[in-house]
């Protein structure tokens, strides 16, 4: 046995400490006591004796009973807060005074620390189990202390109820920091905030009279703090730190919910937002704490991204290093030092503060779970999550093994060789060859802290480094010498600005702000870093003069709201995107100028998502509705979401990662999702006024470009509304409306909800002229009326229009039925020569009356060889042959052309001419929309007018012709070939009919 004991001592973390504690243990009991420990449990005992003087003392104080305590404790794997409370309850019930309670709590803590510490020294127990155990013990301690102390305070002052009620005025203890995160260490302070429900009223009266709530709860908070935190002959349970409360050490010990909310909303600072991330109710009225924290969410998590947070957290970290750490401890302090625990926590909390407003699912108190959520929602990479999580577990384990020796509140690695070796051995390291335990541990420590520091620097300093590298010394000199106009004008011309004088004025405006509102010191500091990088990006853009003018206007619009500029300074990629938009798309530029907060959209995680399904868009809209119950807020949510999605789609469009076909499908799906959301709101409002209509169904059909999934930016939506309901049905509320009146109101409301301007603008312009009888017909049609109209009264142009009819929103079964009626009418018969002639006549009339072409301008859509030539030709062939060839019944023009080729109605060469021509015209129209912020049909033939669009479409120019001239040449050639093909098919179809 002696040889085995010697081996266990030798293998313990500190053989000297293990030998000394073993001697004391035997002296406190007897040699026979030692024999009660089974051989299988001896390694745990010696790890404890050689690993922690504090835990060994707890065991030694038990005298002869130490084996029973040791065996009982290590046999229990894990306890919850409820388990602890159940164990404490009998002893707490017998406590006659606060001193008795203090003794009960301290002795329970010592027993539990023995169990938790012995298990923590085992290689099989992970750090998360230990932190969870310690947190559960703290929660139970605080709850027991609260219950006992409240009963004691009620003896002094009587029960305290809410005014005019017999319900108690509730009290809650918020756990902050590591307790809030369920991640306490062995010698953590517990950071607490004490809150009570209501400031009004007074207690019923007791031995010391009556008390108002503040007096009552102050006495309660003082008692809890003393019972848990005071040092007695049995030590302390947990040190209590109350400095995170409103106003810190200068604030009242306890506050009402109302006063605390007012403080945070009026004077709360960034560090308090960061601290409140981890807050949770740990004792008292849990539901009261949850409500308070829910009310605080808008303060903690801002709706819009605020990158001043990064700056403020950066300063907090620097202040901690300067004031609490000092250069001598930077590498040895595993909490506050280089690549330490605090850097991981700052990293996670910064990303939560930045993104938790838009993505509530990353709101989490626990650091490891936060890293998991950040990775799961794309804010950090899986690799970065893995490295930071591994480092956090490792460093927290090191922290535990440092603190458990003497239960000391320390975080630094021992400086002496013996202490370092013992620490490494407590962590499970064994010497290997010539490398000691300490050397192996130090290798792993340095690897992890370096990994943490890289991630921390990337988030907190990466943007500054990138901006400096991109701007270079020359551009910094331009920014710093802006008052030297004569020197700078030639330099601006060299950088590619066509109008250096105007560019100079724009730079001055960006630097100095409006004349009536001089820039703040903070804005000056941000622009000193951002300005040179902006000049570099703008000079490299395709249109530097336009980009700079738009950026100057953007800078003017944001004014004193430096947060927008800080966002750009912290996100160089976002800066590049914004400059690209300002150079290439007046459409998107105007969106930003009207609503700078859309800048958030440029750094949203889902911006990287190339394509979204209609279902994904719909779910996002419903989630936005959940944020507000107000109708106006929900209408704004539709408009805001549409704008954000426009930005996502347009960025991929401009960047070349989405082809035109994908872009128009995405825009069409977005329109469908917005119509569906607006319809849901419309129906909700109608039912509030008139109740539901039993047996009624309503559907929305998309026509034109929406029906073909071909809409572009700024396209109107062509819609048709159809309902189906029993004739005798009446609405269940209000005036008891018949089906027609009911659905007319619904249709009108839907149009209003989509097209009426709100503070966020309009969602879509709606065109209902393709409904039965056009602008003279009713807003909605019953299914029976729709069917009857198209069987008896409709015209050929309506057959042509119904080719595109597609269910978009509402009752799908009805929508499918209406699609079937539309298809039967459109394709129920072929075309006669007169029909072909009628379509051609309508096409020529459009060109004559609407195209407005002459020698100086052309019309992309309605002019000779324009998009309408291809669309009318395609639709004529579909109507001619679709009755016998169902494969031709496609809604999209390009899909229909492919089907016509497959059925050999057109040759492969004709398909290539028409499809490539259509894509050419659509791309040109598409770029003009992006660039000029409007639907463009008529375009000047001046090559200079097309220069920017031509470059965006990939034209380079040559010695003889600039990009605009080359684009114009290609357009003229294509339109001639398209018109020739159009004429050939219309003549041939008319002849075949004869």
N, C-alpha and C positions, 0 to 999 in steps of 0.2 A: 504493500500500500504506500509506503514511504517513497519508493521509486516512482510510482505513478503520480503522487502529489508533487514531487520535484519536477516531473515532466510537465505537469499542468501549470506549475508556477513559471517554469521557463518559457512556456508558450503563451503566457498571458501578456497583455499589452505592456505592463510594467512589472517585471519580476520582483523588484525591490518593494514596490507598493503592495503587490499580492502577498508576499511573505509577511510583511508587517501587519496587514489587515487580517491574515489568517491567524497569526498569533493572538491578536486582540480578540478575534471572534471566538477562539477556543477558550481564552481567558474569561470572556463574558458568560460563557455557558459551561461547557465541559468537553473533553475529548470525545466522550460518548455521543454528544450531540452531533458531532461531525459524521459519525457513522450512520446517521439517519438519512443522509443524502444518497440516493441511488447513483450508481456509477455513471448512468446515462446523463445525469443532471450535473455532474461535477464540472464539465467544461464551462457550462453557463455560470456556475458559481465562481470559478477562478477568473473568467473574463470580467466579471463584476468586481471581484476583489482587486484585480490588477488594473481595472479601467476607470474606477470612480471612487475617490475617497468619500464623497458625499453619500453615495448609495451604500457603501460599506458601513458608514456610520449609522445609517438608518437600520441596517441589519444587526449591527453590534448592539444597538440600544435595546433590542428585543430580549437580551439575556438568553436564558435556556430555551426560549420559545422561537429563536430565530429559524431553526429548520422548518418548523410548521409554516411560519409566514413565507419563507422563501419558496417552499414547494407549492403552497396554495397560490401564490401570486404568479409563478411562472407557468402554472397549469392553465391559467385563464388567458386566452389568446387576445380577445378584444372586448372593450366595453363601450357602450354608447352613453350619451349624457343621461338618458333615462335609466340605464343600469346603475350609474353612480347615484342618481337621486334616490332610487329604491334602496340602495345600501345605506345612504346617509340618513334617510327619513327617521328610523327609530332613534338614533342618537340625537338628531336635531330636535325631535319631539321632546326628548328628556332634558335638553339644555335649558337651564334656568336663567341664563344671562348671556350677554354678548361674549363674555370671556369664555363661557362654556362652549358656545358655538365656535369661537375662534380655535379652541383646542381641538374640537371634533374635526373641523375642516383641515387643520394643519396635519393631524395624524393620518387622516384619510389620504391627503395629498402625498405624504411620505410613503405610505404603503403602495400607492398607485405608481409613484415615480420609481419605486423599486421594481415593480412589475414591468413598467414600460421601458425602463432603462436596461434591465436584464435582457429583455427581448430585443431592444434596439442594438445591443452589442452582438446579437446573433447575426451571422451573414444572411440568414434566410428572411429577415424582416426588412422590408423596404422603408425608405424615409417617409413615404406618404402615409403608411400605417401609423408611424410614430407621431407625425404631426396631427393626424386626425384624432388619435388617442389623447394627446395633450390638450387639444382644443375641446374635446368632449368633456374632459375633466374640468376645464376652466368654465365651460357653460354650466355644468351641474353645480359647481361651487357658487357661481354668481346667482343662480336661481335659488339655491338653498339659502344663501345670505339674504337675498331680496325678500323671500317669504317670511323668514324669521324677523328681519329688521322691520318690515312693514308692521307686523303684529306688535312689535315693541313700540314703534312710533305711535300706533293707534292707542296704546295704553296711555301715552302722554297726551295726545290731542284728540282722540276719538277717531272714528272712521271718517274718511273724506270721500264724499260722493259728488257727482256732477250736479250743478245747480238744477233744482226742480226735479230731481230724479233720485232713485235709490240705487242707480248704477254707480260703481266705484269710479273715481277719477283715476284713470289708469296711468301706469308708469312703465317705461321700457328702458332697457339697457342695450345700447348699440355697441357691438364689438367692431372695432376698426382694425386696420393693419393685419397682422398675422392671425389674430383671433378671428376677425371677420372673414379672412380667407381660408379658415379651417386649416391653418398651417403653423401653429405655435411651435417654438423650440423649447429646449429644456429650461432655459433661463430667460424666456421672453417676458418683457413687461406686457401687460394687457392694456391696450389702448381702448378707452371707453368714452361714451357720451351718454349722459343721463337726461332723459326727456320725460315730461308728463303731459297729460292730455289737455287740461283746461285751466286757465288762470283765474276763472271766476269761482265764487263760493267760499265756504269755510268748513272746517271739520266739525264733527258733532260735539267735541269737547271731551277732555279726559283729565288726568292728574295734573297736567300743566295748562289746562284751559283749552281754548280753541286756537286754530291756526289757519291762515290762508294757504292756498296751494303752494306758493313759493316757499313759505316757511316749513310746511309739512314735508315737502319733497327734498328740501335742502337737508333737513334733519335725517331723512331716510338715506340720501346719498352719502352723507358723512358717515353714518353707521356702516353702510355697506363697504365703503372705502377702508374704514378702520378694521373691520372684521376680516376682510380679505387681505389687505395690504400691510398692516402694521407688523413690525417685527416683535415677536414675543419670545419666551423661553423655548417655544416649539418652532421658532423661525417665522416665516410668512407663507401664505398660500401662493399668491401672485402679487408682484409689484404692480400697482395701478397707476397708469399715466392718463391724465385727463386733459392734456394740452391740445388735443385735437378738437375740443369743443369750440363752439362759436366764441370768438374773441380770445381764444387760448387761455393762458394763465390769468389774464385780466378779466375774463368773463365770469358770469355766475356759475356756480358748481352745477346747477341743474336749470333747465329752461323748459318753457312750454313749447309744444309743437309749433304754435303760431309764431312765437318770437324767433324760434330757430329758423323757420322757413323765411321769415322776413329778412333775417340777417343774411342768409345765403343768397337770396334773390337780389338783395340790395348791395351787399358788400363782399360777397363771397369771392375768393381769389382762386387762381389756377391750382395752387397746391391743395386747396380744400376740395376742389373737384376731383383731383387725383386721389385724395384720401378717402373720399366718399365712394369711390368705386368698390372698395372692399367692405363697406358698411353692411351689417346685417343685425337683426335682432337676436340677442343671445340669452336674454333673461327678461322676465316681466311679460308684458302684453305683446306677444309676437305680432299679432295682427295690427296693432297700433304702429309698431316699428315698420312693418311692411308698407302700410299706407303712407307714412311719412317719407320713406325712401322712394315710393312711387311718385309722390308729389314733387320730389327733388330731381327726378330724372331729367327734365328739361334744363336744369341748371348744370347737372353733371355732364350730360351728353347733348351737345349743341346740335340743333337741326342741320346747320350748315357747317362744313369743315372749317376749322379755325386753326391755321398753322402757327399762330402766335403761341399756341400751346407748346409746340416743340421748343420754341425760343425760351419760354418761361421754365420748362422742365430742364432745359440745358443749364440755365442759370441756377436752378435749385441744386442740380448735381454739382456744379462748380462750387457753390457755397458750402455744401456738405464736405467736399474735399478740403476746402480752405479752412473751415471753422472746426470741423469735428475730427478730421483725419490727420492732416499734416503729411508732408512728403515722406517722412520716415516710415509711415505705416501703409503707404499706398499699395505695396505688393503683399504685405503680410495680413492685412485686414480683409478677410474673405467676404465680409458683408458690404463695406463701403468702398473697398479698394478697387484696384485695376481688375476689370472683368468680373466683379463680384456679384453677390446676390442682388444688391440694389440696382445694378445696371440692367439685370434681366427684368426686374420689377418695373423700372422706369420704361424700358423698352415696351413691355406688354401694356402698361397703363397708358403710355402715349398713344399707341395704336388704338386702344379702346376709346380714349377721349376723342381722337380724330374721327373714328368711324362708327362709334356706338350710337350716334344720333341717327344715321341712315340705316345701320344694320344692328337692330336691337339684340340679335342672337349672339353678339360678342360681349354682351354685358354679363360679367361673371367675376366673382370675388377671388376665386382660387387661381393662383398664377399658372400652374400646370394645365388646368382645364382651359384657362384663357388662351394659352399658346395653342392648344388643340383646336379651339374655336377659330382663332385667327388664321390658322392654316386651312381649316375646313372651309372657310369662306374666302380664301384667296388673298388675304392680306400679308401673309408670309408664305414662303415656300415650305413644302414638307421637309426638305433637308434642313432649313433653318430652324424649323420647329423641333426636329429631332436633336439637333446640336444644342439648342438652348434648354430643352427639357432635360437632356442628359446632364448638362452643366449645372442646372438648378438642383437636380436631385443630388448630384455629387457635392456641391457646395453646402447644401443644407445638411447633408450627412456629416460633412467636416465640422460644420457649426455645432451640431449636436455633440459630436465627440469631443470638441473643445470645452463645451459648457458643462457636460455631465461630470467632469472631474471634481469640481468644487461647487457646482450649481452657480457658477459665476457668470455675470452678464458681460462676457467678453467675446470678441470675434476675431482675435488675432492669433496667428500661428505662434507657438512658443519660440523663443529665441535661443534657448539652450538645446544642446544636442540631445540630451536625455528626454526632454519634453517633446521634441520633434519625433524622436524614434517611437515614444509611447503613443503619440497621436497616430502615426502611421500604422502601428500595430492594432490600435483600437479600430481602425478602419479596415483591418483585415489584410494589410500588406505583410509579406514575408520577404526576407532577404533572398536575393537570387544571384548566385555567383559572386561577383565583386560588387554588385550593386546592393546598397543597403535598403531597408524598408523606406527610409526617408527619401532617398534618391528616386525610388520608383514612384512614391506618392507625389513628390515634387514634379516629376515629369508629367504625370497625369493632371496635376493641378495647373501647371503652366499651359498645357495644351487646351484645357477647357477655358481658362480665363482669357487666353488669347482669342479663342473663338467667340466668346461673349463680347469682348471689346470690339472685334470687327463688326459684329451685328449692331452694337450700340453706336459706333462711329458712323456706320452707314446711314442709320436713321437720323442721328443728331448732328452729324457733321458732313455727311456725304454730299449733300446738295451744295454746301458752301465750297467744298473742294472742286466739284464739277464746274460750278459757275466760274470759279477763278481760272480753271484750266481752259475753259471754252472762250473766255473773254480775251485773255492775253494782255500783255503790258500796253500795246498800242491803243486798244479800245478803252482800257482804264484811263489812259491819258486823255482821250477824247472826252470821256465823261467828266473827268476832273477839271478839264480846261474849257468847259462849255461857255465861259464868259469871253473867250478869245474867238470872236466870230470870224475875223479875217483869216485866222490860221485854220479854222475848222472847215470852212466852206469847200476849199479844194480837197480836203481829206474826205468829206462826205461824198463829193463827186467821184473820188477814186473808189469808194466803197460801192458805187453803183446807184446812188440816188439821182434820179433825173432832175429833180428840183431841190438842190442843196439848201437853198434859202428857206423853203418851206420845211424841209427836214430839220434844219437847225431850230426853227421855231417850235416844231413839235417836240424836239428833245428838251428844249427849255421848259415847255409846259409840263412834260413828264417829271422833270427834276423839281420845279418850283411850285407846281400846283396852280390853282386859281389865284389871281391877284388879290382877291378879297379874303383868301384863306391860306395863309402861309403854311408850308409843310411842317409837321411836327418833327421833333428830333428823331423819333422812332422811324418815321417815313424816310427821312434823310439817310438814316443808317441802313435801312433795308435797300433803298435805291442805290446806295454806294456799291453794294454787292451785286444787285440785280441789273443795274443800268448797263454796264459794259457787256454783260452776257446777252442782254436784249439787243443791243446794237449788232452784236455778232450774228445772232439768229435772224434778225430782220434783214441784214445785208445779204445773207445767203438765200433768202426767200425769193420766189419768182417775181414778186412785185413789191420791192422794198418801200417805195413811196406810199403805196396804199397800206401796207402792213404798219408802217410807222404812224401814219395819220390815224388809222383805226386804234392803234395802241394808245396814242395820245388822248383820243376821245375816251377810250376805256379808262385810262388813268384819271381823266377829269371826272368821269361819272362815279368812280368809286370814292373819289375825294379823300376824306379823312379816314375812311375805313381801311386802315393799313393792313388788316387781316388778309385782304385779297392779294396784296402785294407780297405779304409774308408767305402765303400759299405758293405763289410762283417762285419765290426765293428758295423754298424748301423742296420744290419739285421741278427740276430742270426739264424733265420730259414733258411736263404740263406746259411749261413755257414754250417749248418747241411746237407743241400742238397748237397752242393759242396763236403763235405767230403764223403758223401755216394757215390757220383758219382766217386770220385777219388779212393775209395776202391773197387767198384764193376763193373766199366765199363771203360775199357781202351779206348773203342770207343768214349764215351762222353768226357773222359779226354783229348784225343787228339784234339777233337773239341775246347775245352777251351784253350789248350796250343797254338794252332795255332791262335785263335782269342779270347783273354781275354774279349773283349767287349761283347761277348755272355753272360757274367755274368748278364747283364741286363735281359736276358730271364728268369733267375731264380726268379725274383721278379715281372715279368709282371703280371698284374691282370688276364689275360686270361690263365695264367699257371694253375689256379685252375679249368679250364674247362676240364672235363674228355674227352668229345667227341665233335668234330666239324664236321659239314656237309661239303660236297664238296663245296657247295655254299658259306659257310662262309669263307672257305680257299681261294676260288677264289676272293671273294670281298676284302679280306685282301691283296692279291697280286696286284689287280688293284689299291688299295690305295697306295701301295708301289711304283707302276709305276708312280703315280701322283707326287711323290717327285722329279723325275728326267726325263728330256727329252732325256738324252743320252742313247744310246743303251747299252754301257758297264755298266752304272749304273743300268739299268733294268735287265740285265743278272745277275749282282751281287745281285739285290733284290730277284730274284728267289732263288739263292743259300743261301742267308742270311735267307730268310723265311723258306726254307727247314730245315736249321740247327736249327732254333728256334723251329720249330714244332717237330723236332726229339727230342729236349730237353724236350718239354712239354710231348710228348708221353712216352719217356723213363723214366721220373720221375714218372709218374703214373704207368708205367710198373714195375719199381724197387720197388715202394712203395706198390705194390699189389692192387691198386685201379682199374687197368685195367687188365682183363684177356687176355691171349694170343690171343684169337679170336678177341677181340676188338682192340688189338694193331695192328694186321696185316691188319684189315679193315681200321683203321685210317691211317696207312702207305700207303695203297693202294689209299685211297682217296687223300692223300697229293700228291702222285705221279701223279694222274690224274689232280689235280689242277695245278701242275707245268708244265705238258705237255700242258695243255690248255693255260696257260699263255705264254709259249715259242712259241706255235703255233701262237698265236695272234701277237707276235713280229715278227715271221718269215714271216707271211703273210704281215705285214706292210712293212717290208724291201723289200720283193719281189715286192709289188705293187709300191714302190718308184722307182724301177729300170725298171719294165716291165708293170706297170699298172695292172688293174684288168682283170680277164678272164671272159667275159660275159657268164652266164649260168653254170659256173664251180662250183663244190662242191668237198670238200676234207675231208676225215675222217681218224682218227687214231684208230686202234683196239689194245687193250692190249691182249697179249697172255700169256701162262704160268702162273706163280704166280700172275702177274698183272691182267690177265684176271679173275682169280679165286678170286681176292681180298685177296691174301695170301702172299704178299711180306713182306720181313723182312728188318731190317736195312742192308744197303749195297747191297741190291738185284739189279741186272741188270734189265732193263725194256725190255721185249720182245715186239716189236711193229710190226705192219703191216700198210702200208699206201695204201689207195685206193681212187681213184678220179672218178668223173663222169662229163663229159662235151661233148657238141656237137663236132663231129670230125672237123667240119669246123671252130670252134671258134678259135680266136687268141687274144692274150693279147693286151690291148689297148695302151700300150706304149712300149718303147724300140725297140726290134727287132721283135715284133709281134710274140711271141712264140706260138707254137701249144700246146694243152693241156698236152701232155706227157712231153715235155721239161719243161713246166711251173711248173708242179707238181713234177718233178724230182728235180728241183732247190729248190722248197719249202720243200720237204722231206729232202734233204741234209742240208738245212739251219736249219731245226728243230733239226736234229741230232746234228749239230754243236752247236746250242744254248743250248742244254741240256748237252752235253758231253765235250765241249771244256773247258779247265781250264782258269779261270779268277783269279783275286786277291782273290776271295772268294772260289776258288776251282772249282770242277765240280758239276753239279746238279745230273745227273745220267749217268751211262754207258748204252749205247743203243745197243741192239742186234736185228738185222733185219733178222737173218737166218731162221726164220719160215715163211718168205714170199714165195710166189710161186717160185719154182725152187731154193729156198734156197739162198746161197751166190752167185750163178751164175745168179740169176734172177735180173730184174730191181728193183731199190729202191722203185718205186711205180707201182701199177697196176691200170688199168682202171677197172671199175665194170664189164664190158663185158669180159675183159681178165681174171679177177679173177674167174668169173663164168665158163668160158670155160676151164680154166686150171683144175679146180676141177671136172669138168664133164668128162674130157678126159685124163689127164696126171698124176694126183697126186697119191701118194702112201698111204699105210695104216697108216704109222707114221704121215702123215699129217692129216688124219681123226682124229687120236688120239689127235693131237695138237689143232685142230679146236674146240674140246669140250670146250676149255677155252676161245675162241674168244669173246671179249666184247668191245662194243663201249666205248672209253675213251675221245676223244676230236674231235673237228671239227664239221662238219655238221651232226647233230643227225639223220635226216631222212635218209641220205646216210648210216650212221653207222648202223642204224637199218636194212636197206636193206642188208648190208654185213653180219650182224649177221644171217639173215635169210638164205642167201646163204650158209654160213658156217654150220649152223644147218642142212640144207637139205643134205649137202654132208656127214657130220659126221654121221647123224642118218637116212640116206636114206635107209639103208639096214642093216641087222644083220651081224654077223661074221661067217665065215665058220671055220671048224677045222683048215684049213691052216692059216686063219687069226689069230686065237687064238695062234697057234704055232709061227707065225711070231712075235707077240707081246712078247711072252715068250722068243723067240730067241734073240730079241733086248735087253730084260731085262738082260738075262744072259751074253750077250756080254758086256753090260755096266759094269756089276759086274767084269767080267774077266779083261777088258782092263782099266777101270777107277777107280775102287774102291781101288785098291792097299792095300788090307787088308792082314795082316799076324798075327803071334802070338803076335806082339808088338803093333799093332794098329788096329783100326776099322774105318769104314766109315759110318757115320750116314745116309748119303743120298743114296749112290749107293751101299753100302755093303749088305751083307746077312741080310735079315729081316729089311732093312732100309726103309726110307721114300718112295723110288722109288718102293719097293715091294707093298706097300699099294696103291700108286698112279696108278701103272700099273694094278693092280688087279681091282681097282675101275673103271678105264677107260675101261678095257676089258669088264666088266659086263655092263657098260653103252652102249658101242657099240653093245654088243650082244642083249640087250633088249630094248634099247632106241627107236628103230624104231617103236615099238608097245606100249611102255609105256612112253608117253611124260613127265611124272613126274620125270623121271630119268635124264632129261637133265639139270643138275646142273653143274655150273662151279667150285665151291669150293669142295674140296675133302671131307670135313666133311659133307657138305650139301648133296653131292651125296651118301655117306654112309647111311645117315639117310633116303634118298629116297629109296635106295636099301632094307633097312629093312622094310620100309612101304609097298613096293610092294612084300615083302616076297621072294626076290631074295637071301637075306642072313638072317640067324637067328638072334635073339636078342643077343645071346651070341657071335656070330661072329661080329655083329656090335659093341658090347662093346669091344671086343678084338682089332678090327681094329681102331676104333675111339680113344679109350684110348691109344693105342699104337702110333697112329699118333700124338696125342697131347703130349705124353711123348717125342717122338723124336723131335718134333717141339720146345718144351720148352727147351730141352737140346741144340739143335742147336741155338736157340734164345739166351740163356744165354751165350753160347760160343761166339757168335757174339758180344754181349754187352761187354763181359769181354776182348776179345782179339782183337777187332777192325778189324775183317776180317771175310769173309765167311769161316766157318770151315766145311770141310767134314771129313777129316782124323784126328782122335784123338788118342793120346797115351793111351795104356791100363794101364799105371802106375797110381794107385789110388791117389798118391800124386799130379799128374797133374790135377786131377779133384776135388781136395779138395774145392777150392773156389766156383766152379760152383755148387758142391753138396750142400754146405751150403746155397747158394743163392736159390736153389730149395727146401730147407726145410729139408735136411738130417742132423740129429744130431750126428750120430755116436754112438758107444757103446764100451764096454771094449774090444771086439774082433775085431771090424772093425771100421775104421775111415769113415767119410762121403763119401769120394771118393770111397772107397771099396764097400760101400753099394749101391751107384749109379751104379757102374760097374756091381754088381751082378744083380740089377734089369734090366739093359740094356741087359745083356746076356740072361736072362730069357725071356724078351719080344721079342727079335729078333728071338729066336727059335720058339716061338709060332706064330709070324707073318709069318715066312717063311713056317711053316707047313700049315697055313691057305692058303697062296699064292699057294703052290703046290697043295693042295687039290682042289681048285677052277679051276686052269688051267687044271688039269687032267680031272676034271668033265666036264668042258666046252668043251674040245676037244672031250670027249666021247659023250656028248649030240649032238654035231654037226654031229658025225658019224651016 
